[in-house]
């Protein structure tokens, strides 16, 4: 598999790890990924190939934090009126 170095959203594949599957003579692959925030995380290829996974979770936290602070600022502005 030529996946090391490939980028999925904020994740870069570092290493492909082959593990035996429960089925005979089959393998499953885990991908060790590095997120832009610096965290390492393991994913299955199907998790990254779809559109769902874009980061280690930092993107969701940052998105929530920004929307929360925007809401707080809006509340402060509405109280001034």
Secondary structure, DSSP 4 states (H G I P E B T S, - for coil): ---TT-EETTEEEEEEEEEE-SSTT-EEEEEEEEETTS-EEEEEHHHHHSSS--SSSHHHHHHHHHHHHHHHHHHHHHHH-
